[in-house]
Amino acid sequence: MDRIALADLLRSRRERLGPADVGLPPGLRRRTPGLRRDEVAALASISTDYYARLEQRRGPHPSPGVLSALARALRMTQDERDHLFHLADQAPPARHSTGAHVSPGVLYLLDRLDDTPAFVVDDLSRVVVQNRMSKLVSGDQEQLIGRERSHVWRWFTDDAGRVRVPEDDWDTHSRVHVADLRATVGHRGDDPDVSALVADLLEASPEFAMLWAQHEVAVRRSDHKRMLHPEVGLLDLLCEHLTSSIDGLTLVLLHPNPGSDCREKLDLLAVVGTQDLQSENADHRR
């Protein structure tokens, strides 16, 4: 591990970014160029002390998950991300993985969709990154680890995965999940990640096994989704799925179904979320 070069890379990329580049307010009395260390740490969901030690050429050997989070937080290109892994003596993530790299342009778009829930998933329905509105609507799924990060795994193995979906819609969701996974198997063949997920789902869920045997195949490109939110009630949403032909990642945009009251509910949720955040910040200052 090249601690000196790693620290230099992190510092240089931090100093080239401003708060506006990562969707943060400018704040007051900024004494140094670029982002502060605590801002990078927050964006990467690691402690400020941990990040500071990396820039100070000391501390632990960062894991692949931490490196991927830092690459996203610092808006690195894919080549820069791979270089970061190299300096940390780690192999860069494969093309299809939970460590998949999200381009700076997509991250920029997510930051600026203030009133639109949006998130990025890979082709096994594993959440890679969410914007603020997505977390307010669906909960923070970036904190989930392992299989729990996959929508399809949680849907068929955990009752909590369905708590925000009206029961009348469960059958449709199940069929869409299975058909989409079938499409993934079709283009990734005997990939061990795919094979292991399918095998484990067949063992864990009789419902999945029954639907899998029907061989329905369909890539998810658009969808109608109803969600039950604990604070604002039923959200009637339309989904657009924009998939990259390069890395297989999908940007999912949720927008109100015309004629519904969903726009007003999303606006209310945005305000409630802002108030909760301000309350948390006030508590921290006490």
Order of alpha helices (4+ residues) and beta strands (2+ residues): alpha-alpha-alpha-alpha-alpha-alpha-beta-beta-alpha-alpha-alpha-alpha-alpha-beta-beta-beta-alpha
